[in-house]
Amino acid sequence: MKKVIIITIAFLLGFNQFMKADEGMWLPLLINNNIVEMQEMGLKLSAEDIYSVNQSSLKDAIVIFGRGCTGEMVSPEGLLLTNHHCGYGSIQKVSTPAENHLQNGFWATSKKEEIPIEGLTVKFLIKMEDASAQVLDGVTSEMTEQERDKKIAKNSKDLIETATKETHYSAIVESFFGGNEYYLFVYETFTDVRLAGTPPESIGKFGADTDNWMWPRHTGDFSMFRVYSDADGKPAKYSKNNIPLKPKHFLPISIEGIEKGDFAMIMGYPGSTQRYLSSYGVDLAINQTNMTIVDIRAEKLRIMKEGMDADEAVRLQYASKYARTANYWKYFIGQTKGLKRLKVKDKKLAEEAEFSNWINQNPEAKEKYGEAIPLISSAFEKIEETNLTKWYFREAIMYGPEVLSYANSFKKLSKLLGDKEASQDEINKEIEKLKSGVADHFKDYNKAIDENLLAAMIDMYNENVPLDQQPVYLLEIDNKYKGNFQAYAVDVFEKTMFADKDKVVAFLNDPNAKKLDKDPALVAMIAFTEKYKEVMKTTKDANEELEKGHRLYIAGLREMNKDKNYYPDANFTMRLTYGTVLDYYPADAVHYDYFTTIEGIMEKEDPNNWEFIVPEKLKELYQAKDYGPYGMNGTLPIGFLTTHDITGGNSGSPVMNGNGELIGLAFDGNWEAMSGDIAFEPELQRTINVDIRYVMFIIDKFAGATNLIDEMTIVKKNPSKILGGPTYGTDIEPSHKH
């Protein structure tokens, strides 16, 4: 009997170690606060190996890719890995019906074949510093929010100027913990970035919208780019004379494999979370914000898909736009369900009750933080009155029909043409700027889709925004066209120049203020914008109340729980999250394993559905079981789950083992935990990653791009055999797991 008890206890202890899911998006600068726990879980590195300004460290391999993703350096020749969906816009940009790299994939067999991507940037973090003392210097509790913000802005500007003086670096000061702390981030930005390789979207986007946010997953979500510098290793505009960047650090690739319970960590740039959101904020999200966004995007998607299904060329034009819209359309559906199912509002209410109880028993705390929750409550009551207008303007007008947003880009020219004090040089400069963007805009523009979008978005705005918050212009056209907004849209598109490339070019060659100001698309955009600004002015005081209440609440929580190691909300600055490889139980009697295999791809294959097409070459390799060194027990691993805490912006982030070696790329969260940006749910929250072995298999066996394989450092199952050259500042210490 005693033996049975001992065995049972041992089993439970072992089980609990697998159940550890680690909440937190930690600043690498402060990772020493977590390093002991990380090492106990399996990390073999020091805090200095992760973040250092004095030596090569992991932070030097992690980059901001484009405007909203993460990437990692994987070779001494500037080779970069990120997600396929992160590179999607760039791949689409250099694709044509004749050379459709989205559909067919692309692999440069030499550096000369790599394709420059105009406008794509890669940012390296040089350093981060706690700048709270400097930024908050002179800030007092007696200040109004406006006075406080003004002082902080002045201090931040001075700090940035000092940090970047006589350098080619850029810098930004970011707020943390609701404005209680501030950190300085210094970056180096490279602008010569070229496409080196991408699988066809039948691999990189396998499952598409159907599988988005779902597990099990079988998507080869990766693409490869190369960063170039001048001869001195500094950023430079595209030139044939530029050379591949020699990064300070790059990640070795481990094809050793993973097991349940293995330690893993992710470094990247999570975009935005609201972990300190109040119960009032959760209530507004559930009952109004989220489903408003969903409804508008659903209509936009319907209209785009209708046009895309009718014409393959249009599908290519709108592929990236559709994917961007669909991603967070589905996200907000899932988040709303998660917030309700997991009773997040109730949990927030309990936290707020505990906070109130604490300050009521502590006079000093009540003096400092007593107005926090009343301020938040009052602010949300006022914000709710204009919330629909806010989201309808953003989703249906500003990011709705392109004819309106494109017209909006001409507002500055309109102002200059009407200003007698404006110089001809100023006008010419603005004209040249607009001319430079014409080709890009119309390359991926379809007039018929946009006309239908205008009709639908104006109709929804008219139907759902409170009447007193609508522009007089909308009321007038509603009356003029008797509610027939399709007829209104036809009229606008017959008269506007902003839906026709030739008309825009002709106008820019002979600009006329009167003609511009009478254009119906610009007239509409100005009318909606001015009314929106007027409405939003009424929430100015409420937003200031919320800002102050939020700041005080977070400060109070941290004081109430002094022993807790709090982490700040994500704000697209570098973070580290760590946890384990782990399965999960999404519902009663349902279990999801922690990995998927190539068998799942074949099971999902549907030749009649573009989302589940399987390339013939992949099927041949599967049938021959030709997986090279990337296979495992007669199959090929595709994806795996970890307990990491990530969000949008982490797409493309490296998943690393305890040695700092690359084992996968993070690319999604799971459907059951879509409320995770507001409330982390350890039992359910998982990160979906593409296994690096599948990535390498596609590059090597599927694409035959051995030139890319050869320049990477690969840690094999046999620790005595390492392919590729040495890393900068990294010792390869392969594990001995078989």
RORODO-416231 format. One record per residue (C-alpha): z, y, x. Coordinates in Angstrom, 2 decimals, m for minus. Layout:
N
         Z         Y         X
         Z         Y         X
...
END
This chain:
738
         Z         Y         X
      0.00      0.00      0.00
      0.92      2.37      2.81
     m2.44      1.70      4.45
     m4.30      2.56      1.24
     m2.44      5.87      0.93
     m3.24      6.80      4.52
     m6.91      6.00      4.03
     m7.02      8.01      0.80
     m5.42     11.06      2.43
     m7.80     10.81      5.37
    m10.74     10.66      2.97
     m9.57     13.74      1.11
     m9.08     15.69      4.31
    m12.56     14.70      5.43
    m14.00     15.65      2.06
    m12.33     19.06      2.15
    m13.89     19.93      5.47
    m17.32     19.43      3.89
    m16.33     21.52      0.88
    m15.73     24.62      2.99
    m18.15     27.31      1.84
    m17.84     30.52      3.78
    m18.06     33.79      1.94
    m18.74     36.85      4.04
    m21.48     38.95      5.59
    m19.79     39.86      8.86
    m20.67     42.63     11.31
    m21.60     40.98     14.65
    m19.78     43.77     16.47
    m16.51     42.55     14.93
    m17.23     38.82     14.97
    m14.33     38.28     17.37
    m12.13     38.43     14.24
    m13.83     35.22     13.03
    m14.66     33.49     16.29
    m11.69     31.09     16.39
    m12.49     29.72     12.93
    m16.18     29.45     13.83
    m15.38     27.52     17.01
    m13.10     25.20     15.09
    m16.02     24.50     12.74
    m18.41     23.68     15.58
    m19.60     26.88     17.30
    m20.08     26.42     21.04
    m20.70     30.10     21.81
    m18.43     33.07     22.49
    m18.37     36.35     20.59
    m20.13     37.93     23.58
    m22.95     35.36     23.27
    m23.49     36.51     19.69
    m23.26     40.28     20.12
    m23.31     42.19     23.37
    m24.71     45.44     24.71
    m24.07     44.38     28.30
    m25.94     41.07     28.41
    m28.58     39.15     26.52
    m27.16     37.86     23.21
    m28.29     36.41     19.91
    m28.54     39.88     18.38
    m31.44     40.64     20.74
    m33.55     37.89     19.16
    m33.04     39.06     15.54
    m35.29     41.76     14.09
    m36.00     43.74     10.97
    m39.44     42.51      9.97
    m41.44     45.07      8.00
    m39.56     46.97      5.33
    m37.26     44.33      3.91
    m37.10     41.02      5.78
    m35.67     39.41      8.90
    m37.47     37.71     11.76
    m36.53     36.06     15.05
    m38.10     35.89     18.48
    m38.94     32.33     19.50
    m40.76     32.66     22.82
    m40.76     34.75     26.01
    m44.18     36.05     24.93
    m43.17     38.00     21.84
    m43.77     35.23     19.30
    m41.90     35.82     16.05
    m41.02     33.58     13.10
    m40.32     34.82      9.60
    m40.91     33.58      6.05
    m44.38     33.17      4.58
    m43.33     35.34      1.66
    m42.23     38.05      4.12
    m45.61     37.98      5.83
    m47.43     37.57      2.50
    m48.39     41.23      2.10
    m49.67     41.44      5.67
    m51.63     38.19      5.33
    m53.12     39.40      2.05
    m53.96     42.74      3.65
    m56.24     41.11      6.26
    m57.71     38.56      3.84
    m61.06     38.85      2.11
    m62.89     36.47     m0.24
    m64.99     35.41      2.77
    m61.98     34.98      5.10
    m59.15     34.13      2.75
    m56.20     33.59      5.09
    m53.82     33.38      2.15
    m55.65     30.43      0.71
    m56.87     28.75      3.88
    m54.22     29.68      6.42
    m54.89     31.15      9.85
    m54.11     30.00     13.39
    m55.02     32.01     16.46
    m56.05     29.62     19.23
    m55.57     32.41     21.77
    m53.91     35.81     21.83
    m57.35     37.44     21.62
    m57.79     35.97     18.12
    m54.54     37.42     16.74
    m55.06     39.95     13.96
    m53.43     43.42     14.20
    m51.54     44.41     11.06
    m51.74     48.14     10.50
    m48.43     49.67      9.42
    m46.32     46.57     10.15
    m43.23     47.23     12.28
    m40.54     45.19     13.98
    m37.13     46.73     14.77
    m34.65     45.53     17.37
    m31.01     46.55     17.18
    m29.95     48.17     20.45
    m26.33     48.69     19.47
    m23.92     49.32     16.62
    m20.74     51.39     16.88
    m17.79     52.21     14.65
    m18.38     55.91     14.01
    m15.77     56.40     11.28
    m13.66     58.88     13.26
    m16.65     61.11     14.11
    m18.28     60.94     10.68
    m15.04     61.58      8.76
    m13.88     64.35     11.12
    m12.92     67.32      8.96
    m13.10     65.37      5.69
    m10.03     65.84      3.49
     m8.80     64.36      0.23
     m8.85     67.84     m1.33
    m12.63     68.13     m0.98
    m14.98     67.69     m3.91
    m17.45     64.83     m3.60
    m20.22     67.33     m2.87
    m18.21     68.97     m0.10
    m17.32     65.58      1.31
    m20.93     64.39      1.29
    m22.13     67.59      2.93
    m19.60     67.30      5.74
    m20.41     63.62      6.30
    m24.15     64.37      6.38
    m23.61     67.11      9.00
    m21.43     64.90     11.18
    m23.87     62.00     10.88
    m26.82     64.17     11.85
    m25.01     65.40     14.97
    m24.06     61.84     15.89
    m27.64     60.59     15.50
    m29.04     63.42     17.60
    m26.59     62.63     20.40
    m27.29     58.88     20.24
    m31.08     59.26     20.45
    m31.38     62.29     22.74
    m34.01     61.79     25.46
    m34.81     58.26     24.21
    m37.55     56.69     22.10
    m34.91     55.10     19.87
    m34.12     55.86     16.25
    m30.68     55.76     14.69
    m28.96     55.74     11.34
    m25.38     56.09     10.15
    m24.46     53.74      7.32
    m21.54     53.80      4.91
    m19.23     50.77      4.56
    m16.49     49.85      2.11
    m17.59     52.50     m0.37
    m17.46     55.34      2.17
    m14.16     54.45      3.81
    m15.86     53.51      7.10
    m19.09     54.47      8.87
    m21.12     52.76     11.59
    m23.92     54.00     13.83
    m26.97     51.76     14.37
    m29.51     52.43     17.12
    m32.94     50.75     16.92
    m36.10     50.30     18.95
    m39.24     50.02     16.78
    m42.45     48.27     17.78
    m45.64     49.09     15.89
    m48.19     46.74     17.46
    m47.59     43.53     15.52
    m50.29     40.89     15.07
    m50.70     37.81     12.89
    m50.55     34.68     15.07
    m50.41     31.95     12.47
    m49.75     31.11      8.85
    m50.08     27.93      6.79
    m52.22     28.03      3.64
    m50.29     29.21      0.59
    m50.47     25.65     m0.74
    m47.81     25.00      1.93
    m46.23     28.42      2.47
    m45.94     29.11     m1.25
    m45.78     25.54     m2.56
    m44.04     25.58     m5.94
    m44.57     29.35     m6.25
    m42.87     30.91     m9.29
    m41.95     27.58    m10.88
    m39.78     26.55     m7.91
    m38.62     30.07     m6.99
    m34.78     30.10     m6.68
    m34.72     26.36     m7.45
    m33.53     23.23     m5.65
    m34.82     20.70     m4.70
    m37.39     22.71     m2.76
    m40.43     21.67     m0.74
    m41.87     24.97      0.48
    m43.06     25.54      4.06
    m42.00     29.17      3.84
    m42.90     30.47      7.30
    m45.45     32.60      9.11
    m45.84     33.69     12.73
    m46.54     37.06     14.31
    m46.54     38.44     17.83
    m44.99     41.70     18.98
    m46.82     43.71     21.63
    m45.63     46.46     23.98
    m47.12     48.67     26.66
    m47.11     47.55     30.29
    m43.53     48.82     30.69
    m42.20     46.87     27.70
    m41.93     49.96     25.51
    m43.27     50.40     21.96
    m46.87     51.58     21.75
    m49.60     51.99     19.16
    m52.13     49.17     18.96
    m54.23     48.89     22.09
    m56.22     46.12     23.71
    m54.29     46.95     26.86
    m50.90     46.16     25.29
    m49.14     43.01     26.42
    m46.94     40.49     24.58
    m43.38     41.72     24.43
    m40.85     40.06     26.71
    m37.74     40.00     24.48
    m34.24     40.19     25.92
    m33.48     36.94     24.14
    m35.36     34.34     22.14
    m34.17     31.29     20.25
    m34.77     27.75     21.47
    m35.95     25.32     18.79
    m33.82     22.28     18.04
    m35.66     19.32     16.50
    m32.58     17.15     16.91
    m31.82     17.13     13.18
    m28.91     17.97     10.93
    m26.20     16.09      9.07
    m23.89     16.89      6.20
    m20.95     18.94      7.40
    m22.71     20.34     10.48
    m21.76     23.88     11.45
    m24.53     26.44     10.99
    m24.82     30.22     11.05
    m27.33     32.83      9.98
    m27.97     36.27     11.46
    m30.14     38.75      9.61
    m30.40     41.83      7.47
    m29.05     41.24      3.95
    m30.24     44.04      1.70
    m27.66     44.82     m0.96
    m24.64     43.26     m2.63
    m22.07     44.56     m5.10
    m19.05     42.39     m4.36
    m16.70     45.27     m5.20
    m18.40     46.05     m8.52
    m15.95     46.67    m11.35
    m15.73     44.85    m14.67
    m17.39     47.91    m16.22
    m20.36     47.52    m13.89
    m20.64     43.80    m14.66
    m20.58     44.56    m18.38
    m23.43     47.08    m18.05
    m25.49     44.65    m15.97
    m25.11     41.86    m18.53
    m25.62     43.88    m21.67
    m28.27     46.36    m20.64
    m29.60     46.73    m17.08
    m30.69     43.21    m16.17
    m32.57     42.28    m19.31
    m34.22     45.70    m19.46
    m35.72     45.02    m16.04
    m36.64     41.49    m17.10
    m38.42     42.66    m20.26
    m40.47     45.30    m18.46
    m41.43     43.00    m15.60
    m42.34     40.18    m17.96
    m44.94     42.42    m19.58
    m46.26     43.60    m16.21
    m46.58     40.00    m15.05
    m48.37     38.97    m18.24
    m50.96     41.71    m17.82
    m51.50     41.06    m14.11
    m51.82     37.30    m14.65
    m54.35     37.80    m17.42
    m56.58     39.72    m15.01
    m55.92     37.36    m12.09
    m56.76     34.24    m14.09
    m60.11     35.72    m15.09
    m61.34     36.48    m11.56
    m60.55     34.84     m8.20
    m61.23     38.09     m6.33
    m58.71     39.87     m8.53
    m56.18     37.09     m7.94
    m56.42     37.78     m4.20
    m56.11     41.52     m4.78
    m52.98     41.16     m6.89
    m51.35     38.13     m5.24
    m48.78     40.15     m3.28
    m48.09     42.60     m6.13
    m47.55     39.75     m8.57
    m45.23     37.88     m6.18
    m43.08     40.98     m5.57
    m42.75     41.62     m9.30
    m42.06     38.00    m10.19
    m39.39     37.45     m7.56
    m36.75     39.72     m9.04
    m37.91     39.21    m12.60
    m36.68     35.64    m12.29
    m33.68     36.73    m10.22
    m32.29     39.00    m12.94
    m32.70     36.27    m15.55
    m30.67     33.93    m13.37
    m28.09     36.55    m12.46
    m27.40     37.37    m16.09
    m26.94     33.70    m16.97
    m24.68     33.23    m13.95
    m22.51     36.24    m14.72
    m21.94     34.92    m18.23
    m21.50     31.25    m17.35
    m19.08     31.92    m14.50
    m17.15     34.53    m16.51
    m17.45     37.08    m13.71
    m16.35     39.96    m15.93
    m13.10     38.15    m16.72
    m12.49     37.58    m13.01
    m13.07     41.26    m12.29
    m10.69     42.22    m15.10
     m8.03     39.95    m13.59
     m8.50     41.56    m10.18
     m8.24     45.03    m11.70
     m5.08     44.03    m13.59
     m3.52     42.82    m10.36
     m4.48     46.09     m8.68
     m2.98     48.15    m11.51
      0.22     46.12    m11.41
      0.49     46.70     m7.64
      0.08     50.47     m7.80
      2.46     50.73    m10.76
      5.16     49.09     m8.63
      4.37     51.22     m5.59
      4.71     55.02     m6.08
      3.01     55.82     m2.77
      0.03     53.60     m3.63
     m0.16     55.09     m7.12
     m0.31     58.57     m5.62
     m3.26     57.55     m3.43
     m5.15     55.14     m5.70
     m3.90     55.71     m9.23
     m7.07     57.46    m10.44
     m9.46     54.80     m9.09
     m9.90     52.65    m12.20
     m9.76     55.55    m14.71
    m12.50     57.31    m12.73
    m14.66     54.17    m12.71
    m14.13     53.57    m16.44
    m14.97     57.16    m17.37
    m18.05     57.19    m15.13
    m19.58     54.04    m16.61
    m19.04     55.30    m20.14
    m21.24     58.31    m19.33
    m23.75     56.42    m17.20
    m24.43     53.96    m20.02
    m25.80     56.81    m22.15
    m28.77     57.34    m19.81
    m29.07     53.90    m18.23
    m32.13     52.85    m20.27
    m33.99     56.00    m19.25
    m33.18     55.36    m15.60
    m34.60     51.85    m15.61
    m37.58     52.52    m17.85
    m38.63     55.42    m15.64
    m38.29     53.35    m12.46
    m39.83     50.11    m13.71
    m42.36     51.29    m16.30
    m43.44     54.65    m14.88
    m42.74     55.00    m11.15
    m43.50     51.34    m10.39
    m45.60     50.62    m13.45
    m49.29     51.58    m13.73
    m50.60     52.52    m10.30
    m52.69     55.34    m11.69
    m49.43     57.25    m12.25
    m47.77     56.50     m8.93
    m51.02     57.24     m7.06
    m51.37     60.55     m8.90
    m47.78     61.28     m7.91
    m48.77     61.12     m4.23
    m51.00     64.17     m4.83
    m48.15     66.39     m6.05
    m47.61     67.94     m2.64
    m51.28     68.85     m2.37
    m51.11     70.37     m5.85
    m48.19     72.51     m4.76
    m49.94     73.62     m1.55
    m53.17     74.49     m3.34
    m51.22     76.64     m5.79
    m49.18     78.37     m3.10
    m50.74     81.59     m1.81
    m48.41     81.46      1.20
    m49.58     77.98      2.26
    m51.76     77.92      5.37
    m55.12     76.19      5.48
    m53.77     74.01      8.31
    m51.00     72.73      6.03
    m53.52     71.99      3.29
    m55.93     70.26      5.66
    m53.15     68.13      7.11
    m52.15     66.92      3.64
    m55.77     66.24      2.70
    m56.29     64.13      5.82
    m53.11     62.21      5.09
    m54.34     61.41      1.56
    m57.80     60.49      2.84
    m56.30     57.99      5.27
    m54.69     56.08      2.39
    m57.66     55.89      0.02
    m59.25     52.70      1.37
    m55.97     50.77      1.44
    m55.06     51.80     m2.10
    m58.37     50.86     m3.72
    m58.80     47.64     m1.71
    m56.26     45.98     m3.99
    m56.79     47.93     m7.18
    m58.23     46.77    m10.49
    m58.95     49.42    m13.07
    m58.89     47.10    m16.10
    m55.46     45.69    m15.24
    m54.08     49.16    m14.60
    m55.42     50.54    m17.86
    m53.67     47.76    m19.75
    m50.49     48.38    m17.79
    m50.54     52.07    m18.70
    m50.91     51.28    m22.40
    m48.15     48.67    m22.38
    m45.63     50.62    m20.27
    m46.01     53.84    m22.30
    m45.63     51.81    m25.49
    m42.41     50.17    m24.25
    m41.04     53.53    m23.05
    m41.73     55.07    m26.44
    m40.15     52.11    m28.25
    m36.96     51.71    m26.21
    m35.90     54.97    m24.55
    m33.69     57.20    m26.74
    m35.84     59.79    m28.48
    m33.92     62.78    m27.08
    m34.49     61.46    m23.54
    m38.26     61.15    m23.88
    m40.58     63.91    m22.61
    m42.20     66.13    m25.24
    m45.50     64.94    m23.73
    m44.82     61.38    m24.93
    m43.95     62.55    m28.42
    m47.18     64.56    m28.52
    m49.44     61.69    m27.46
    m47.63     59.35    m29.85
    m48.55     61.76    m32.63
    m52.08     62.42    m31.36
    m53.03     58.75    m31.01
    m50.91     57.63    m33.98
    m48.97     55.18    m31.81
    m52.13     53.55    m30.44
    m51.33     53.72    m26.74
    m54.27     51.51    m25.82
    m56.55     54.27    m27.11
    m54.49     56.77    m25.12
    m54.91     54.68    m21.95
    m58.69     54.43    m22.45
    m58.85     58.20    m22.77
    m56.79     58.77    m19.62
    m58.90     56.37    m17.57
    m62.14     58.00    m18.75
    m60.96     61.41    m17.52
    m58.75     60.79    m14.49
    m60.07     60.65    m10.96
    m57.16     58.49     m9.76
    m58.69     55.21    m10.98
    m61.92     55.68     m9.06
    m62.27     55.66     m5.26
    m65.49     57.73     m5.20
    m63.99     60.43     m7.42
    m60.89     60.70     m5.23
    m62.99     60.95     m2.05
    m65.24     63.57     m3.66
    m62.23     65.60     m4.73
    m60.62     65.46     m1.28
    m63.88     66.66      0.27
    m63.88     69.63     m2.11
    m60.30     70.11     m3.43
    m59.75     72.26     m6.47
    m56.28     73.21     m7.74
    m57.36     73.65    m11.35
    m59.07     70.27    m11.51
    m56.08     68.51     m9.93
    m53.52     70.11    m12.20
    m55.49     69.16    m15.31
    m55.93     65.51    m14.37
    m54.34     63.52    m17.25
    m52.65     61.00    m14.92
    m50.96     63.73    m12.89
    m50.05     65.64    m16.07
    m48.39     62.50    m17.45
    m46.54     61.74    m14.22
    m45.18     65.26    m13.93
    m44.04     65.25    m17.58
    m42.15     61.96    m17.21
    m40.66     62.94    m13.84
    m39.40     66.33    m15.00
    m37.76     64.86    m18.11
    m36.23     62.07    m16.03
    m34.72     64.59    m13.61
    m33.39     66.62    m16.54
    m31.74     63.57    m18.07
    m30.31     62.37    m14.76
    m28.69     65.77    m14.15
    m26.33     64.96    m17.01
    m24.98     62.00    m15.02
    m24.28     64.01    m11.84
    m20.56     64.37    m12.55
    m20.30     60.74    m13.64
    m21.93     59.52    m10.43
    m19.49     61.59     m8.38
    m16.58     60.14    m10.36
    m17.90     56.65     m9.74
    m18.38     57.30     m6.02
    m14.81     58.51     m5.64
    m13.30     55.82     m7.88
    m15.20     53.07     m6.05
    m14.06     54.36     m2.65
    m10.43     54.58     m3.71
    m10.49     51.15     m5.36
    m11.82     49.42     m2.25
     m9.35     51.24     m0.01
     m6.54     50.22     m2.35
     m7.62     46.57     m2.44
     m7.61     46.41      1.35
     m4.16     47.96      1.52
     m2.87     45.65     m1.21
     m4.07     42.60      0.75
     m3.42     43.71      4.32
     m3.69     40.22      5.77
     m7.12     39.52      4.26
    m10.17     39.85      6.51
    m12.46     41.84      4.21
    m16.20     42.19      4.83
    m18.35     45.11      3.62
    m21.14     44.91      1.06
    m24.62     44.28      2.44
    m26.65     47.41      3.17
    m29.57     46.11      5.26
    m27.64     46.20      8.52
    m27.28     43.19     10.80
    m24.77     40.61      9.58
    m23.68     37.11     10.47
    m22.65     34.46      7.96
    m21.45     30.98      8.84
    m20.75     27.74      7.03
    m21.92     24.15      6.87
    m24.79     21.95      5.79
    m23.73     20.73      2.33
    m24.89     19.25     m0.97
    m23.59     20.42     m4.37
    m22.94     19.49     m7.99
    m24.68     22.05    m10.26
    m23.52     20.54    m13.57
    m21.70     17.63    m15.11
    m23.12     14.31    m13.85
    m25.71     16.11    m11.67
    m25.77     15.89     m7.88
    m28.18     17.57     m5.46
    m28.48     16.14     m1.95
    m28.51     18.53      0.98
    m32.07     17.81      2.17
    m35.58     17.16      0.87
    m38.45     15.17      2.35
    m42.23     15.01      2.26
    m42.01     12.40     m0.49
    m40.94     15.22     m2.80
    m44.14     17.14     m2.06
    m46.24     14.15     m3.05
    m44.17     13.60     m6.20
    m44.75     17.22     m7.27
    m48.48     17.24     m6.54
    m50.61     18.48     m9.45
    m54.30     19.10     m8.65
    m54.64     21.09    m11.89
    m51.88     23.56    m11.04
    m52.44     25.94     m8.11
    m48.68     26.05     m7.48
    m48.59     22.34     m6.61
    m51.82     21.70     m4.73
    m51.32     19.48     m1.66
    m53.83     19.95      1.20
    m55.87     16.86      2.08
    m54.83     17.02      5.73
    m51.16     16.92      4.74
    m51.78     13.89      2.53
    m53.57     12.12      5.38
    m50.65     12.73      7.75
    m48.25     11.50      5.08
    m50.20      8.33      4.42
    m50.39      7.59      8.15
    m46.70      8.53      8.56
    m47.91     10.60     11.50
    m44.94     12.92     11.88
    m44.75     13.04     15.68
    m41.32     13.92     17.09
    m40.41     15.78     13.89
    m39.89     12.75     11.65
    m36.61     11.14     10.68
    m36.09      7.54      9.56
    m39.73      7.11      8.59
    m40.03     10.37      6.66
    m40.41     14.11      7.31
    m37.61     16.58      6.46
    m38.75     19.66      4.53
    m35.76     21.75      3.43
    m31.97     21.73      3.55
    m28.96     23.45      2.02
    m26.12     25.38      3.63
    m23.08     27.20      2.29
    m24.12     30.55      3.77
    m23.61     33.89      2.10
    m27.00     35.61      1.98
    m29.07     37.91     m0.23
    m32.47     39.64     m0.31
    m33.36     40.90      3.16
    m32.08     37.67      4.71
    m35.48     36.15      4.00
    m36.80     34.90      7.33
    m33.35     34.84      8.93
    m32.76     32.15     11.55
    m30.43     29.28     10.68
    m28.80     28.28     13.96
    m26.60     25.42     15.08
    m23.44     25.73     17.15
    m25.48     26.15     20.34
    m27.44     29.11     18.96
    m30.57     26.98     18.58
    m32.96     27.42     15.66
    m32.73     24.64     13.05
    m34.34     26.39     10.08
    m35.34     29.59      8.30
    m33.41     30.89      5.30
    m35.68     31.76      2.40
    m33.87     31.55     m0.94
    m30.68     31.25     m2.92
    m30.07     28.65     m5.62
    m30.51     29.25     m9.34
    m26.97     28.25    m10.34
    m25.47     31.04     m8.17
    m27.72     33.98     m8.99
    m24.60     36.00     m9.75
    m23.75     35.70     m6.05
    m24.64     39.29     m5.17
    m21.73     40.35     m7.37
    m19.37     37.37     m7.08
    m19.56     34.62     m4.45
    m19.08     31.17     m5.99
    m18.13     28.71     m3.20
    m18.61     25.54     m5.24
    m22.12     26.52     m6.31
    m23.52     29.04     m3.85
    m26.08     27.58     m1.46
    m28.75     28.92      0.85
    m32.12     27.16      0.73
    m33.70     26.76      4.17
    m36.98     25.37      5.47
    m36.23     22.79      8.15
    m37.56     23.83     11.57
    m38.91     20.31     12.00
    m41.27     20.86      9.06
    m42.28     24.22     10.53
    m43.06     22.63     13.90
    m44.85     19.71     12.24
    m47.17     22.09     10.36
    m47.92     24.11     13.51
    m48.41     21.04     15.67
    m49.71     18.11     13.62
    m51.25     19.91     10.61
    m52.75     22.99     12.30
    m53.14     21.69     15.85
    m51.90     25.04     17.16
    m50.50     23.51     20.33
    m50.94     26.83     22.13
    m48.04     28.16     20.02
    m45.96     25.01     20.50
    m46.39     25.21     24.27
    m44.83     28.64     24.60
    m41.67     27.78     22.63
    m38.59     26.12     24.12
    m38.01     22.91     22.19
    m34.78     20.92     22.40
    m35.72     17.32     21.66
    m33.65     14.37     20.45
    m33.78     13.08     24.00
    m31.60     15.67     25.77
    m33.25     15.00     29.11
    m36.58     16.25     27.81
    m37.02     19.94     27.08
    m40.43     21.47     26.41
    m41.29     25.08     27.15
    m39.94     27.65     29.58
    m36.39     28.90     30.13
    m34.80     31.37     27.74
    m33.47     34.73     28.80
    m29.73     34.47     29.19
    m29.48     31.16     27.30
    m28.50     27.81     28.72
    m29.95     24.88     26.82
    m27.19     22.43     25.96
    m28.70     19.91     23.54
    m26.28     17.83     21.51
    m26.21     14.04     21.64
    m26.47     13.25     17.93
    m28.91     10.47     17.03
END
